[in-house]
Amino acid sequence: MPTNPPLTLDATDHAIIAELQGDGRMRVAQLGRAVSAH
């Protein structure tokens, strides 16, 4: 087990995480459209 201290997230971290997750969903949707277009 790593002995790293527990992470504490502030509002900025939450905003970045939300953006990354939104990005991932958009890429998945784009991939789905690209696949269904072929």
C-alpha positions in Angstrom: 0.0 0.0 0.0 1.4 3.4 -0.9 1.8 5.8 2.1 0.7 8.9 0.2 -1.4 11.4 2.2 -5.1 11.3 1.4 -6.0 13.7 -1.5 -8.0 16.8 -0.6 -10.0 18.2 -3.5 -10.8 21.9 -3.7 -13.3 23.6 -6.1 -10.6 23.9 -8.8 -9.9 20.2 -8.7 -13.6 19.4 -9.0 -13.9 21.7 -12.0 -11.0 20.1 -13.7 -12.3 16.6 -13.0 -15.8 17.5 -14.3 -14.2 19.0 -17.5 -12.1 15.8 -18.0 -15.1 13.6 -17.5 -17.2 15.7 -19.9 -14.3 15.5 -22.4 -14.3 11.7 -22.2 -18.0 11.5 -22.7 -17.7 13.7 -25.8 -15.0 11.6 -27.3 -17.0 8.4 -26.7 -20.0 10.0 -28.4 -17.8 11.1 -31.3 -16.3 7.6 -31.6 -19.8 6.1 -31.6 -20.9 8.4 -34.3 -17.8 7.7 -36.4 -18.3 4.0 -36.0 -21.9 4.0 -36.9 -21.2 6.2 -39.9 -19.0 3.5 -41.5 
